[in-house]
């Protein structure tokens, strides 16, 4: 049993390294470690520490993507600038549609109309 647990722990460590190397692309990481995607997702459900490490890597990938976006903006990319303004600049009016909501995204006012289709319309 101890040998099996040690092997599993080693595979998990290798998988974390592979996910980091492959920008959290699960299929590629699994292939490089020699495990199935099913095994990875089972570990995610059963091992809280493993799941936390995987989630942390997703944040690293997101940080990397943001740094690439910022680099494109510094290089003068108009589409990158527009994308950033549409996503992060919504509160400053950089949107293509108007969003009207109340507190916590709830509608400011709404009505519910109940239509009884069983009524005789004659």
C-alpha positions in Angstrom: 0.0 0.0 0.0 2.8 2.5 0.9 4.5 1.8 -2.4 1.2 2.5 -4.3 0.7 5.8 -2.4 4.3 6.8 -3.0 3.8 6.1 -6.8 0.6 8.1 -6.8 2.2 11.0 -5.0 5.1 11.0 -7.5 2.7 10.9 -10.4 0.7 13.9 -8.9 3.9 15.9 -8.5 4.9 15.1 -12.1 1.4 16.1 -13.2 1.6 19.4 -11.5 5.0 20.1 -13.2 3.6 19.0 -16.5 0.5 21.3 -16.1 2.9 24.2 -15.3 5.0 23.4 -18.4 2.0 23.1 -20.6 0.0 26.1 -19.4 -2.5 23.9 -17.6 -3.6 22.0 -20.8 -4.8 18.8 -19.2 -4.6 16.4 -22.2 -1.1 17.4 -23.0 0.1 17.2 -19.4 -1.6 13.8 -18.9 0.1 12.4 -22.0 3.5 13.6 -20.9 3.0 11.9 -17.4 1.4 8.8 -18.8 -1.9 9.0 -17.0 -5.5 9.3 -18.2 -7.6 12.5 -18.0 -10.0 10.4 -15.9 -7.2 9.9 -13.3 -6.4 13.6 -13.2 -10.1 14.5 -12.6 -10.5 11.8 -10.0 -7.5 13.2 -8.1 -9.1 16.6 -8.4 -12.2 15.3 -6.6 -10.4 13.1 -4.0 -7.3 15.2 -3.1 -7.9 18.7 -1.9 -4.3 19.7 -1.9 -3.8 18.5 -5.5 -6.9 20.4 -6.6 -5.6 23.6 -4.9 -2.3 23.2 -6.7 -4.1 22.8 -10.0 -6.3 25.8 -9.3 -3.2 27.9 -8.4 -1.6 27.0 -11.7 -4.7 28.2 -13.5 -4.1 31.6 -11.9 -0.5 31.5 -13.1 -1.7 30.9 -16.6 -4.2 33.7 -16.4 -1.4 36.0 -15.2 0.7 34.9 -18.1 -2.1 35.6 -20.6 -2.6 39.1 -19.0 1.1 39.9 -19.4 0.9 38.9 -23.0 -2.1 41.2 -23.5 -0.3 44.0 -21.9 2.8 43.4 -24.1 0.6 43.5 -27.2 -0.9 46.8 -26.0 2.7 48.2 -25.5 3.5 47.1 -29.0 0.6 49.2 -30.3 -2.0 46.5 -30.9 -5.4 48.3 -31.3 -7.4 45.0 -30.9 -5.6 44.2 -27.6 -6.4 47.7 -26.3 -10.0 47.5 -27.3 -10.4 44.1 -25.7 -8.9 45.3 -22.4 -11.2 48.4 -22.4 -14.3 46.3 -23.2 -13.5 43.9 -20.3 -11.9 45.9 -17.6 -13.2 49.4 -18.6 -16.9 48.6 -18.5 -17.5 50.8 -15.5 -15.9 53.7 -17.4 -18.3 53.3 -20.3 -16.2 51.2 -22.7 -19.0 48.8 -23.6 -21.1 48.2 -26.8 -24.3 47.6 -25.0 -25.9 49.2 -22.0 -26.3 47.0 -18.9 -28.9 48.2 -16.4 -29.0 46.2 -13.2 -29.8 46.7 -9.5 -27.7 45.7 -6.5 -25.6 42.6 -7.1 -26.6 42.4 -10.7 -30.3 41.9 -10.0 -32.9 43.6 -12.3 -34.0 47.1 -11.2 -37.6 46.3 -11.9 -39.5 43.4 -13.4 -43.0 42.1 -13.8 -44.3 38.6 -14.0 -47.5 38.0 -16.0 -49.3 34.7 -15.6 -51.2 33.5 -18.6 -53.8 30.9 -17.9 -54.1 28.9 -21.2 -57.0 26.8 -19.8 -59.4 29.8 -19.8 -62.2 29.6 -22.4 -61.6 32.4 -24.9 -65.1 32.3 -26.4 
